[in-house]
Amino acid sequence: MLYIRPEPAPARACTRNPAVLKCLSAVVRYTLEGNDLKRVLVTGGSGFIGCNFLRLVVPEHPGTEWVNLDALTYAGRPENTEDFAGARNYRFVHGRIEDGMLVEALFSEAGGFDAVVNFAAESHVDRSIAGPRVFTEANVLGTQTLLEAARRHGVERFVQVSTDEVYGSLEPDDPPFTEKSPLEPNSPYSASKASADLLCRAYHETYGMPVTVTRCSNNYGPYQYPEKLIPFFIRHALDDEPVPLYGDGMNVRDWLHVEDHCRAVARVLEKGEPGGVYNVGGSNEHTNLEITKIILDHLGKPKDLISFVPDRLGHDRRYAIDSTRIQTSLGWTPQHEFEPGIRETIDWYTRNPGWVQRVTAV
Ligand SMILES: NC(=O)c1ccc[n+]([C@@H]2O[C@H](COP(=O)([O-])OP(=O)(O)OC[C@H]3O[C@@H](n4cnc5c(N)ncnc54)[C@H](O)[C@@H]3O)[C@@H](O)[C@H]2O)c1
């Protein structure tokens, strides 16, 4: 099989030239269609979505070495990767993506990397409101550090895992966000993710780097750190404690099973258009109040556990995602239906109190 590793792009080369960009894109698409990825750097692989991604791809692609670079923050846990940590094609590296020396050393190892999938991020909006700085360091500087190393080493594919929150908030009757919606982030978290998206765009436009961005809606599923709404409320309900619902509970989110998100990222890694953006969503809009009631119903807990608390600062009212592009051009469709998916998720947290206890113990 023909396998071409492009030369590293020269600094500020003539790659603003559309003809050159098109040619570079074609080369990259050609080499990856055979899925000949020998080594892939996955960052943030010990967190919620990253570990679910690795859980899929490590056994499905035994010919690829998957290297997980993770800082093991409070949200990134060794417990999340225990079941595949011993796989021959998996390796863990402890460190931060904004640590330029570490990142450079990793990219300089024999074999280098054919692709990067960047999940690593500070991800909790409430924490970004309380302390934004680490969000800028991890999400903006970290992404730029990875982009720069990938550029210098001629990496053939870079997937930036972003979020629908970069688009800001919708009114109740607005159409869902498309990839052409303006970036109007409202929280320090979403602003840091939008900044990273813009850096990705700039590295593509300036250097012709094959960067692709995914923007997904809210995920649910196993291994989510129990500070996020669904596992947090399940934990409180199981303990018969009040579930603190922001504002009037009518904020709307578009929910997608984490495995469907991971399949979308894998599809973009394989076939995404360099320089392209792909929205990923489940078209499952629910208010936070509806989600809370589903959790309480499923656990047989009374509704009076719901405790309305003062709203989050700058709380986005509604997110909804139009994922037509990834569905029509890459053939991705969500496989999990919402009702059974959310019930299985509640059951997973109910069956795994030991995991909840261990990850929240520090
Ligand atoms: N959770 C969602 O619903 C959702 C939806 C759309 C997009 N996303 C995006 O998906 C990605 C993963 O989200 P998640 O929910 O799994 O988050 P998470 O907080 O569960 O996991 C983040 C992981 O990144 C690691 N990390 C944090 N800072 C790091 C750094 N500086 N260097 C290396 N590792 C670092 C953490 O240790 C953790 O393992 C994020 O980029 C997030 O913006 C999340």
The ligand as an ORCA input file, in Angstrom:
! r2SCAN-3c Opt
* xyz 0 1
  N     -18.626     16.133     27.596
  C     -19.315     16.614     26.596
  O     -20.537     16.552     26.582
  C     -18.583     17.214     25.412
  C     -19.336     17.583     24.296
  C     -18.671     18.094     23.176
  C     -17.293     18.221     23.190
  N     -16.582     17.884     24.292
  C     -15.120     18.018     24.234
  O     -14.589     16.710     24.272
  C     -13.328     16.706     24.927
  C     -13.343     15.695     26.057
  O     -14.373     16.066     26.972
  P     -14.676     15.176     28.247
  O     -16.088     15.368     28.582
  O     -14.137     13.813     28.055
  O     -13.784     15.925     29.317
  P     -13.169     15.368     30.682
  O     -13.006     16.559     31.547
  O     -13.935     14.204     31.179
  O     -11.733     14.818     30.244
  C     -10.702     15.684     29.858
  C      -9.403     14.889     29.880
  O      -8.350     15.767     29.489
  C      -7.286     15.661     30.429
  N      -6.626     16.958     30.479
  C      -7.101     18.141     30.938
  N      -6.184     19.099     30.783
  C      -5.107     18.512     30.208
  C      -3.832     18.984     29.785
  N      -3.500     20.274     29.923
  N      -2.969     18.101     29.221
  C      -3.310     16.805     29.068
  N      -4.479     16.302     29.470
  C      -5.369     17.151     30.023
  C      -7.956     15.292     31.750
  O      -7.044     14.687     32.641
  C      -9.039     14.362     31.258
  O      -8.555     13.051     31.129
  C     -13.102     18.134     25.411
  O     -12.233     18.769     24.509
  C     -14.479     18.769     25.372
  O     -14.381     20.131     25.112
  C     -17.199     17.389     25.403
*
